[in-house]
Amino acid sequence: MQMNTPPRSTIRLTRRGKLALVVTGAVVAGTAVAVPLLNHLAGGKDAKPKTLVIPEGWRASQVYDAIDKALAVPTGTTRMSIAKAGLRLPGDAGGNPEGFLFPATYPIPEGATPQSVLQSMVDTANKRFNGAPIAAGAQRNAMNIYQAVTIGSIVQAEAAGKADMGKVARVVFNRLNRGMPLQMDSTINYALNRNTLRTSMDDTRIDSPYNSYQRMGLPPTPIDNPGEDAVRAAINPPPGDWLFFVTVKPGDTRFTSDYAEHQRNVAEFNALQKSPTQPSRSPAQTAPQSPTQSQQSPAQSRQAPAQPQQAQTATPR
C-alpha cells in the first residue's frame, strides 16, 4: 500500500465542525461519549464542572477556540500552550495534535488549564486508538496508528453517515493501492482553511502537501479529529472494488468502480439539485452543480472524480 506522505512542514489549518460548543451543565446531542477528565484536572469536590462538547470531525483550531471559551482565557491561549503542554503524541505527529483531540463530552472543573484539557483529550485518544481492535487492525493493514487516524479523519469528513464510512475507507485503500491520488475535496478544504463543496480547478492546483489532487499518498497529518467509528472503518473496511462515490440524495450514496456509471450517478445528482422542489440539504449531503466540476473533480461523495487514467498521471509538486 502506498502511503508516502510529503514533509510535514507547512500547513496546519482547520475545518468547520458539525455542532456547537456548550459550556454549561447541559450536553449537546451528537457526541455520544462522555469522558471524565483525569485527576490532574480536579478542582473542588463540591464544584459542579462546566461541560465542553467536542463533536466528531472538528479541526484542532476549533477545539483550541472552544477550550479558550470554556476556560474564559484570551483567544489564542490554548494554541500557544501546545508547545509546553507535553502532549503524549505519536512520533509521526511532530507535536501537532490534529487527529488526537478525541471528540467527546468533557467536564471542565475549576482550576483546569489549557494544557490539562488538551492532555485529557490526547490521553483519551491514545486509550481508544492504541488498544485492540484498532491497533491490531492497523497492523493487519500494514499501517501504524497515525496512518489509521489520518484515514479515519478523511472518512469522517467524507462519509454522509456511519453506514457509508466503511465504503469510503475502502475507496481510500483502493486508490492508494492502485497508485492513484486520493483527490478528496476535504483535504483541499483543510489546506485552504475552509469548508465548501465547490472546489474549482484552480483549487486543485494549490501548492500544498494537503493537495490530494497533486500529491500521492495520504496527507501529512489528519485533517480533523475523527470519532472511533471512523477510525474503526479505516482499519476494517468491507471488501469492494469501488473507486468513486457520490451522494445523489440523502440516504442514497452510490459507490462504483465504473467511471461511466459514476458519471450517470453524478448527472442524476445534478438534475436533482436543479429541481425547484428539491429540499435544501446539509453540506455533507450536497455537491457542486458545475458541469466542469462534475467532469473533472474527485472521488468523494460530493463530486465526480477524474477517470483513473487521468488520476494516475497527476504530477506531485
BATIVEX-425331 format. One record per residue: residue number from 1; x, y, z of N, C-alpha, C in turn. Coordinates in steps of 0.2 Angstrom, whole numbers, plus 2048, in hexadecimal, padded with zeros to 3 digits. Atoms other than C-alpha are relative to their C-alpha. Example, Ala and Ser with C-alpha at 12.3 -4.5 7.8 and 13.67 -1.06 7.14 Angstrom:
BEGIN
LOTI     n   npx   npy   npz   capx   capy   capz   cpx   cpy   cpz
LOTI     1   804   7FA   800    83E    7EA    827   804   806   800
LOTI     2   7FC   7FA   7FF    844    7FB    824   7FC   805   803
// end
This chain:
BEGIN
LOTI     n   npx   npy   npz   capx   capy   capz   cpx   cpy   cpz
LOTI     1   804   7FA   800    800    800    800   804   806   800
LOTI     2   7FC   7FA   801    807    811    7FB   7FD   805   805
LOTI     3   803   7FB   7FB    805    81D    80A   806   805   801
LOTI     4   7FB   7FB   7FF    814    828    806   7FD   807   801
LOTI     5   803   7FA   7FF    811    839    80D   806   805   800
LOTI     6   7FB   7FA   800    81A    84A    80A   802   802   806
LOTI     7   7FE   7FD   7F9    824    853    817   7FB   804   804
LOTI     8   805   7FD   7FC    81A    859    825   802   807   803
LOTI     9   7FC   7FA   7FE    820    86B    825   7FC   806   7FF
LOTI    10   803   7FA   802    813    877    81E   7FA   802   803
LOTI    11   807   7FD   7FF    801    878    821   7FD   7FB   806
LOTI    12   804   804   7FB    7F7    873    831   7FA   804   801
LOTI    13   806   7FB   7FF    7E6    87B    82E   7FA   7FC   802
LOTI    14   806   803   7FC    7D4    877    833   7FA   7FF   7FC
LOTI    15   806   801   803    7C3    872    82E   7FA   801   804
LOTI    16   807   7FE   7FC    7B1    876    833   7FE   7F9   804
LOTI    17   803   805   7FC    7A9    86B    840   7F9   7FF   7FF
LOTI    18   807   801   801    798    864    840   7FB   802   805
LOTI    19   805   7FE   7FA    791    869    851   803   806   804
LOTI    20   7FE   7FA   7FD    793    877    85D   803   7FF   807
LOTI    21   7FD   801   7F9    79D    879    86D   7FB   802   805
LOTI    22   804   7FF   7FA    794    878    87D   804   801   806
LOTI    23   7FD   7FF   7FA    79B    87F    88D   7FB   802   805
LOTI    24   805   7FF   7FB    78D    87C    899   800   7F9   803
LOTI    25   801   806   7FD    787    86E    8A3   7FC   7FB   7FB
LOTI    26   804   805   805    77D    867    894   805   7FD   7FB
LOTI    27   7FC   803   805    784    85C    887   7FC   800   7F9
LOTI    28   803   800   807    781    85E    874   7FF   7F9   7FD
LOTI    29   801   806   803    77A    84F    86B   805   7FF   7FA
LOTI    30   7FC   801   806    786    848    85E   807   7FD   802
LOTI    31   7FA   803   7FE    795    843    868   7FE   7FB   806
LOTI    32   803   805   7FC    791    832    870   805   7FE   806
LOTI    33   7FB   802   7FB    7A1    830    87B   801   805   805
LOTI    34   7FF   7FB   7FA    7A2    838    88C   807   7FE   803
LOTI    35   7FA   802   7FD    7B4    838    892   802   805   806
LOTI    36   7FD   7FC   7FA    7B9    83E    8A4   807   802   7FF
LOTI    37   7F9   7FE   800    7C8    848    8A5   804   7FC   805
LOTI    38   7FC   804   7FB    7D7    840    8AE   801   804   806
LOTI    39   7FF   7FD   7FA    7DC    844    8BF   803   806   800
LOTI    40   7FC   7F9   800    7E8    852    8BA   7FB   806   7FF
LOTI    41   805   7FA   802    7D8    85C    8B5   7FC   802   807
LOTI    42   804   800   7FB    7D0    85A    8C6   800   807   804
LOTI    43   801   7F9   7FC    7C9    86A    8CF   7FD   7FE   806
LOTI    44   803   802   7FA    7BF    86B    8DE   7FB   7FB   7FF
LOTI    45   804   805   800    7B5    85C    8E2   7F9   801   7FF
LOTI    46   807   7FE   800    7A5    865    8E4   7FE   804   7FA
LOTI    47   801   7FC   806    7A7    86F    8D4   7FD   7FC   7FA
LOTI    48   803   803   805    79B    86B    8C6   804   802   7F9
LOTI    49   7FC   7FE   806    7A6    86B    8B6   7FC   802   7FA
LOTI    50   803   7FE   806    7A1    874    8A6   802   7FA   7FB
LOTI    51   7FF   805   805    7A0    869    896   802   802   7FA
LOTI    52   7FD   7FE   806    7AA    86A    887   7FF   7FA   7FB
LOTI    53   802   805   804    7A3    860    878   804   801   7F9
LOTI    54   7FC   800   806    7AF    85C    86A   7FD   7FB   7FB
LOTI    55   803   804   804    7A6    855    85B   805   7FC   7FB
LOTI    56   7FC   803   805    7AD    848    84F   801   804   7FA
LOTI    57   7FE   7FC   807    7B6    850    840   802   807   801
LOTI    58   7FD   7F9   7FF    7BB    860    848   807   800   7FF
LOTI    59   7F9   7FF   801    7CC    867    843   803   802   807
LOTI    60   7FD   7FE   7FA    7D9    86B    850   7FF   807   802
LOTI    61   801   7F9   7FE    7D7    87D    84F   7F9   802   803
LOTI    62   807   7FF   7FD    7C4    87C    853   801   7FD   807
LOTI    63   7FF   802   7F9    7C9    872    862   804   805   804
LOTI    64   7FC   7FB   7FD    7D6    87F    867   7FB   806   802
LOTI    65   804   7FA   7FF    7C9    88D    866   7FA   7FE   805
LOTI    66   805   802   7FB    7BC    882    870   803   800   807
LOTI    67   7FD   801   7F9    7C8    87F    87E   801   807   803
LOTI    68   7FF   7F9   7FE    7CC    892    87E   7FA   803   803
LOTI    69   806   7FD   7FE    7BA    896    880   7FE   7FC   807
LOTI    70   802   804   7FA    7B7    888    88D   804   802   806
LOTI    71   7FC   7FE   7FA    7C5    88E    898   800   808   801
LOTI    72   801   7F8   7FF    7C1    8A1    895   807   803   800
LOTI    73   7F9   7FD   801    7D3    8A4    88F   800   804   7F9
LOTI    74   7FF   7FC   806    7D9    8B0    881   800   7FB   7FA
LOTI    75   7FF   804   807    7D7    8A9    86F   807   7FF   7FE
LOTI    76   7F9   802   802    7E6    8A0    86A   804   7FD   806
LOTI    77   7FD   802   7FB    7EB    89B    87B   802   7F8   800
LOTI    78   800   807   801    7E8    888    878   805   7FE   7FB
LOTI    79   7FB   802   805    7F1    888    868   807   801   802
LOTI    80   7FA   7FF   7FE    800    890    86F   803   7FC   806
LOTI    81   7FD   804   7FB    801    884    87D   802   7F9   7FE
LOTI    82   7FF   806   802    803    875    872   808   7FE   801
LOTI    83   7F9   802   7FF    816    876    872   802   7FE   807
LOTI    84   7FE   802   7F9    817    875    885   7FC   7FB   803
LOTI    85   805   805   7FC    809    869    888   803   7F9   801
LOTI    86   7FD   806   7FF    814    85A    886   7FB   7FA   7FE
LOTI    87   805   805   802    806    850    87D   804   7FA   7FD
LOTI    88   7FE   807   801    809    83D    87B   7FE   7FE   7F9
LOTI    89   802   801   807    808    83D    868   804   7FB   7FC
LOTI    90   7FC   805   804    80E    830    85B   806   804   7FD
LOTI    91   7FA   7FD   803    81F    834    854   7FF   803   7FA
LOTI    92   802   7FD   806    818    837    843   7FC   806   800
LOTI    93   804   7FA   800    80D    845    849   805   806   800
LOTI    94   7FC   7FB   800    81C    850    84B   7FE   806   805
LOTI    95   802   7FB   7FB    814    859    85A   7F9   803   7FE
LOTI    96   806   7FD   803    804    85D    850   7FA   7FB   803
LOTI    97   805   804   7FD    7F5    856    85A   7FA   7FE   7FB
LOTI    98   806   801   804    7E9    856    84B   7FF   7F8   7FF
LOTI    99   802   807   800    7E0    845    84B   800   7FD   806
LOTI   100   800   803   7FA    7E3    842    85D   7FD   804   806
LOTI   101   804   7FD   7FB    7D8    84E    866   7F9   7FD   7FF
LOTI   102   805   804   801    7CB    841    868   7F9   803   801
LOTI   103   806   7FD   800    7B9    846    865   7FC   7FD   806
LOTI   104   803   803   7FB    7AF    844    875   7FD   806   804
LOTI   105   802   7FB   7FC    7A6    84D    883   804   800   806
LOTI   106   7FB   7FF   7FB    7B2    854    890   7FD   805   805
LOTI   107   801   7FC   7FB    7AE    85B    8A1   806   805   801
LOTI   108   7FA   7FB   7FE    7B9    86B    8A5   7FF   802   807
LOTI   109   801   7FE   7F9    7BB    86C    8B7   804   807   802
LOTI   110   7FC   7FA   7FE    7C2    87C    8C0   807   7FE   801
LOTI   111   7F9   801   800    7D4    87D    8BE   803   7FD   7FA
LOTI   112   7FD   803   806    7D6    875    8AD   804   805   7FC
LOTI   113   7FC   7FB   805    7E3    87C    8A1   800   7FD   7F9
LOTI   114   7FF   802   806    7E5    87B    88F   804   7F9   7FF
LOTI   115   7FB   806   800    7F3    86E    891   7FC   7FA   803
LOTI   116   803   806   7FD    7E9    863    89C   7FA   7FD   7FC
LOTI   117   805   802   804    7DA    863    891   802   7FC   7FA
LOTI   118   7FD   803   806    7E4    85F    882   803   7F9   801
LOTI   119   7FD   807   7FE    7ED    851    88B   7FB   7FB   801
LOTI   120   805   805   7FF    7DD    849    890   7FD   7FE   7F9
LOTI   121   803   802   806    7D7    849    87E   805   7FC   7FC
LOTI   122   7FB   804   803    7E7    842    877   801   7F9   804
LOTI   123   7FF   806   7FC    7E8    835    885   7FA   7FC   7FE
LOTI   124   806   804   802    7D6    830    880   801   7FD   7FA
LOTI   125   7FE   803   807    7DB    82E    86E   805   7FB   800
LOTI   126   7FB   805   7FF    7EA    824    873   7FD   7F9   802
LOTI   127   803   806   7FD    7DF    818    87D   7FC   7FD   7FB
LOTI   128   805   803   805    7D2    816    86F   804   7FD   7FA
LOTI   129   7FD   802   806    7DE    815    861   806   7FB   801
LOTI   130   7FA   804   7FF    7ED    80B    868   7FE   7F9   803
LOTI   131   802   806   7FE    7E2    7FD    86F   7FD   7FC   7FB
LOTI   132   803   804   805    7DB    7EE    866   7F8   802   800
LOTI   133   7FD   803   806    7D3    7ED    85A   803   805   7FB
LOTI   134   7FD   7FB   805    7D9    7FD    852   807   7FF   7FE
LOTI   135   7F9   801   801    7EB    7FA    855   802   7FA   7FC
LOTI   136   7FF   806   804    7EA    7E8    84E   7FE   801   7F9
LOTI   137   802   7FE   807    7E0    7EE    83F   805   804   7FC
LOTI   138   7FB   7FC   803    7ED    7FB    83B   805   7FB   7FE
LOTI   139   7FB   804   801    7FA    7EE    83C   7FE   7FB   7FA
LOTI   140   802   804   805    7F0    7E2    831   800   803   7F9
LOTI   141   800   7FC   806    7EF    7EF    824   807   803   7FE
LOTI   142   7F9   7FE   802    802    7F2    824   800   808   801
LOTI   143   7FF   7F9   7FE    800    804    82C   800   801   807
LOTI   144   800   7FF   7F9    803    80C    83C   7FA   804   802
LOTI   145   805   7FC   7FD    7F7    815    848   7FF   807   7FC
LOTI   146   801   7F9   802    7FA    826    841   7FD   800   7F9
LOTI   147   802   801   807    7F7    820    82F   7F8   7FE   800
LOTI   148   807   802   7FF    7E7    818    835   7FB   806   802
LOTI   149   804   7FA   7FE    7E1    828    83D   7FF   805   7FB
LOTI   150   801   7FC   806    7E5    832    82E   7FB   7FE   7FB
LOTI   151   806   802   804    7DA    827    823   7FA   801   803
LOTI   152   806   7FF   7FC    7CD    828    831   7FE   807   7FF
LOTI   153   802   7F9   800    7CD    83B    830   7FD   801   7F9
LOTI   154   803   7FF   807    7CA    83A    81D   7F9   7FD   800
LOTI   155   807   804   7FF    7BC    82D    820   7FB   805   803
LOTI   156   804   7FC   7FC    7B5    839    82D   7FD   806   7FC
LOTI   157   802   7FA   804    7B5    848    821   7FC   7FE   7FA
LOTI   158   803   802   806    7AF    83E    812   7F9   7FC   800
LOTI   159   806   804   800    7A1    832    817   7FA   804   802
LOTI   160   807   7FD   7FF    78F    837    817   7FD   7FE   807
LOTI   161   803   803   7F9    78C    82C    827   804   7FA   801
LOTI   162   7FC   805   7FD    793    81E    831   7FF   7FA   7FB
LOTI   163   801   806   805    78B    811    824   805   800   7FA
LOTI   164   7FB   7FF   806    797    818    816   807   800   802
LOTI   165   7F9   7FF   7FE    7A7    819    820   804   7FB   7FE
LOTI   166   7FC   805   802    7AD    808    81C   802   800   7F9
LOTI   167   7FF   800   807    7AB    80A    80A   804   806   7FE
LOTI   168   7FC   7FB   801    7B3    81B    80A   807   7FE   801
LOTI   169   7F9   803   7FF    7C2    813    812   803   7FC   7FB
LOTI   170   7FE   804   805    7C2    806    805   802   803   7FA
LOTI   171   7FE   7FC   806    7C3    813    7F7   807   803   801
LOTI   172   7F9   7FD   7FF    7D2    81B    800   805   7FA   7FF
LOTI   173   7FB   805   801    7DB    80A    801   801   7FE   7F9
LOTI   174   7FF   802   807    7D7    805    7EF   804   805   7FC
LOTI   175   7FC   7FB   803    7DE    816    7E9   807   800   802
LOTI   176   7F9   801   7FE    7ED    814    7F3   804   7FA   7FD
LOTI   177   7FD   806   803    7F0    803    7ED   801   800   7F9
LOTI   178   7FF   800   807    7EE    807    7DB   805   806   7FE
LOTI   179   7FC   7FA   801    7FA    816    7DD   7FD   806   7FD
LOTI   180   804   7FB   803    7EC    822    7D9   800   806   806
LOTI   181   801   7FB   7FB    7EB    833    7E2   7F9   800   803
LOTI   182   807   801   7FC    7DD    834    7EF   7FB   805   7FD
LOTI   183   804   7FB   803    7D6    844    7E7   7F9   801   804
LOTI   184   806   7FE   7FC    7CB    848    7F6   800   807   802
LOTI   185   801   7F9   7FF    7C4    859    7F8   801   802   807
LOTI   186   7FF   7FE   7F9    7C5    858    80B   807   802   801
LOTI   187   7F9   7FE   7FF    7D8    859    80A   801   807   7FD
LOTI   188   7FF   7F9   803    7D7    868    7FF   7FD   805   805
LOTI   189   803   7FC   7FB    7CB    870    80B   804   801   806
LOTI   190   7FC   7FF   7FB    7D7    86D    819   806   804   7FF
LOTI   191   7FB   7FC   802    7E5    875    810   7FE   807   7FF
LOTI   192   802   7F9   801    7DB    884    80C   7FC   803   806
LOTI   193   804   7FE   7F9    7D3    885    81E   7F9   802   7FE
LOTI   194   806   7FF   801    7C2    884    818   7FB   7FA   800
LOTI   195   804   806   801    7B3    879    815   7FB   802   7FB
LOTI   196   805   7FF   806    7AA    879    804   800   7FA   7FC
LOTI   197   801   805   804    7A4    86E    7F8   801   801   7F8
LOTI   198   7FE   7FE   806    7A9    878    7E9   807   801   7FF
LOTI   199   7F8   800   801    7BB    873    7E5   801   802   7F8
LOTI   200   7FF   7FE   807    7C1    87C    7D5   806   7FD   7FE
LOTI   201   7FA   803   803    7CF    876    7C9   806   804   803
LOTI   202   7FA   7FD   7FD    7DA    884    7D0   801   7FE   807
LOTI   203   7FF   803   7F9    7D7    87D    7E2   804   7FA   7FF
LOTI   204   7FC   807   800    7DE    86C    7DC   807   801   7FE
LOTI   205   7F9   7FF   802    7EE    874    7D6   804   804   806
LOTI   206   7FC   7FD   7FB    7F3    87C    7E7   806   7FC   802
LOTI   207   7FA   803   7FE    804    879    7ED   800   7FF   808
LOTI   208   801   802   7F9    801    870    7FD   801   7F8   801
LOTI   209   7FF   807   7FF    806    85F    805   7F9   7FD   801
LOTI   210   806   803   7FF    7F3    85D    808   7FC   800   7F9
LOTI   211   803   800   807    7EF    85E    7F5   800   7F9   7FE
LOTI   212   800   807   802    7E9    84C    7F2   7FF   7FF   7F9
LOTI   213   801   801   807    7E6    850    7E0   807   800   7FD
LOTI   214   7F9   7FF   803    7F9    854    7DD   805   7FB   804
LOTI   215   7FB   804   7FC    801    84A    7EB   7FE   7F9   801
LOTI   216   801   807   800    802    837    7EC   800   7FE   808
LOTI   217   800   803   7F9    7FE    82D    7FC   7FB   804   805
LOTI   218   804   7FD   7FB    7F6    833    80C   802   808   801
LOTI   219   7FE   7F9   7FE    7F6    846    812   805   7FF   806
LOTI   220   7FA   801   7FA    805    849    81F   7FD   7FF   807
LOTI   221   803   801   7FA    7F9    84A    82D   7F8   7FE   800
LOTI   222   807   800   801    7E7    846    831   7FD   807   7FF
LOTI   223   803   7F9   802    7DB    854    82B   7FA   802   805
LOTI   224   805   7FF   7FB    7CF    853    83A   801   7FB   806
LOTI   225   800   805   7FB    7CC    84A    84A   7FB   7FB   800
LOTI   226   805   805   801    7C3    83A    846   7FD   7FD   806
LOTI   227   803   804   7FB    7B7    830    851   803   7F9   7FF
LOTI   228   7FE   807   800    7BA    81E    855   7FD   7FC   7FA
LOTI   229   803   803   805    7AE    818    848   804   801   7F9
LOTI   230   7FC   7FF   806    7B8    820    83A   806   7FD   800
LOTI   231   7FA   804   7FF    7C8    819    840   7FF   7F9   7FF
LOTI   232   801   807   801    7C1    808    841   7FE   7FE   7F9
LOTI   233   801   801   808    7BB    809    82F   806   800   7FC
LOTI   234   7FA   800   804    7CC    80E    82A   804   7FA   801
LOTI   235   7FC   806   7FF    7D4    7FE    831   7FC   7FA   7FE
LOTI   236   804   806   802    7C6    7F3    82C   7FB   801   7FB
LOTI   237   805   7FF   805    7BE    7F8    81C   7FD   7FA   7FD
LOTI   238   803   806   803    7B2    7EC    813   804   7FF   7F9
LOTI   239   7FD   802   807    7B8    7E3    803   7FC   804   7FB
LOTI   240   804   7FD   805    7B4    7EC    7F3   805   803   7FB
LOTI   241   7FB   7FD   805    7BC    7F3    7E3   7FF   807   7FE
LOTI   242   802   7F9   802    7B5    805    7E4   806   805   800
LOTI   243   7FB   7FA   801    7BF    814    7DE   7FC   806   801
LOTI   244   804   7FA   800    7B1    821    7DE   7FA   7FF   804
LOTI   245   806   800   7FC    7A2    826    7E8   7FD   807   7FF
LOTI   246   803   7FA   800    795    834    7E8   7F9   7FF   803
LOTI   247   807   800   7FD    786    838    7F3   7FB   803   7FC
LOTI   248   805   7FD   805    778    83A    7E7   7FB   804   804
LOTI   249   804   7FD   7FB    76C    83E    7F5   800   7FD   807
LOTI   250   7FF   802   7FA    76B    83C    807   7FE   7F9   801
LOTI   251   801   807   800    76C    82A    80B   802   7FB   7FA
LOTI   252   7FF   804   806    771    825    7FA   808   802   7FD
LOTI   253   7FA   7FF   802    784    825    7F8   802   7FA   7FC
LOTI   254   7FF   805   805    78A    81B    7E9   807   7FF   7FF
LOTI   255   7F9   802   801    79B    812    7E8   800   7FC   7FA
LOTI   256   7FF   804   806    7A2    80B    7D8   807   800   7FE
LOTI   257   7F9   801   803    7B2    805    7CF   800   803   7F9
LOTI   258   801   7FF   807    7AB    80A    7BE   7FF   808   7FF
LOTI   259   800   7F9   801    7AE    81C    7B9   7FA   803   7FC
LOTI   260   806   7FE   804    7A0    81D    7AC   7FA   800   805
LOTI   261   805   800   7FC    794    817    7B9   800   806   805
LOTI   262   800   7FA   7FC    79A    824    7C5   7FE   806   7FD
LOTI   263   802   7F9   803    798    832    7B9   7F8   800   7FF
LOTI   264   808   800   800    785    82C    7B7   7FE   802   807
LOTI   265   803   7FE   7F9    783    82D    7CA   801   807   801
LOTI   266   7FF   7F9   7FF    78B    83E    7CA   7FB   804   7FC
LOTI   267   805   7FC   804    77F    844    7BC   7F9   800   803
LOTI   268   807   800   7FC    770    83E    7C6   800   804   806
LOTI   269   7FF   7FC   7FA    777    847    7D5   7FF   807   7FE
LOTI   270   800   7F9   802    779    857    7CB   7F9   802   7FE
LOTI   271   807   7FF   802    767    855    7C4   7FC   802   806
LOTI   272   804   7FF   7FA    760    854    7D5   802   806   803
LOTI   273   7FE   7FA   7FD    76A    863    7DB   7FC   806   7FC
LOTI   274   803   7FB   804    762    86D    7CD   7F8   800   801
LOTI   275   808   800   800    750    868    7D1   7FE   805   805
LOTI   276   803   7FB   7FB    746    876    7D9   7FD   7FD   806
LOTI   277   803   803   7FA    73E    869    7E5   805   7FD   804
LOTI   278   7FB   804   7FC    74E    862    7EB   801   804   807
LOTI   279   7FE   7FC   7F9    750    866    7FE   807   801   801
LOTI   280   7F9   7FE   7FE    75F    86E    805   803   7FB   804
LOTI   281   7FD   805   7FC    76C    863    80C   806   803   804
LOTI   282   7FA   7FE   7FC    77B    864    818   806   7FF   7FB
LOTI   283   7FA   800   805    78C    866    810   802   7F8   7FF
LOTI   284   7FE   807   801    790    853    813   7FB   7FC   7FB
LOTI   285   805   803   804    781    84F    808   7FF   804   7F9
LOTI   286   801   7FC   806    783    85C    7FA   807   800   7FC
LOTI   287   7FA   800   804    790    85E    7EC   7FF   806   7FA
LOTI   288   800   7FB   805    795    86B    7DE   7FC   7FE   7FA
LOTI   289   804   801   806    78A    86C    7CF   804   801   7F9
LOTI   290   7FD   7FE   806    797    872    7C3   802   7FA   7FB
LOTI   291   7FE   805   805    799    867    7B3   807   7FF   800
LOTI   292   7F9   800   800    7AB    86B    7B3   803   7FC   806
LOTI   293   7FE   803   7FA    7AD    865    7C5   7FE   7F9   800
LOTI   294   802   807   800    7A3    855    7C2   803   7FC   7FC
LOTI   295   7FC   804   805    7AE    850    7B4   807   7FF   803
LOTI   296   7F9   800   7FF    7BF    853    7BC   801   800   808
LOTI   297   7FE   7FF   7F9    7BD    853    7CF   800   7F9   803
LOTI   298   7FD   806   7FD    7C1    845    7DC   7FB   7FA   802
LOTI   299   803   806   7FE    7BC    835    7E4   7FB   800   806
LOTI   300   804   800   7FA    7B2    83B    7F2   7F9   800   7FF
LOTI   301   807   800   801    7A0    83B    7F6   7FC   806   7FD
LOTI   302   803   7FA   802    79D    84C    7F0   800   801   7F8
LOTI   303   7FF   7FF   807    7A4    84C    7DF   803   7FA   7FC
LOTI   304   7FE   806   804    7A9    841    7D0   808   801   7FF
LOTI   305   7F9   800   800    7BC    83C    7D0   802   800   7F8
LOTI   306   7FD   801   806    7C7    83D    7C1   801   7F8   7FF
LOTI   307   7FF   807   802    7C9    82C    7B7   806   7FE   803
LOTI   308   7FA   802   7FD    7D6    821    7BE   806   801   7FC
LOTI   309   7FA   7FE   804    7E1    824    7AF   803   807   801
LOTI   310   7FE   7F9   7FF    7E1    836    7B2   803   801   807
LOTI   311   7FD   7FF   7F9    7E4    834    7C5   807   7FD   800
LOTI   312   7FA   803   7FF    7F3    829    7C2   806   805   7FD
LOTI   313   7FA   7FC   803    7FC    837    7B8   801   806   803
LOTI   314   7FF   7FA   7FC    7FA    844    7C5   807   801   802
LOTI   315   7F9   7FF   7FE    80B    84B    7C9   801   804   806
LOTI   316   7FF   7FC   7F9    810    850    7DB   804   806   7FF
LOTI   317   7FC   7FA   801    817    861    7DD   805   800   806
// end
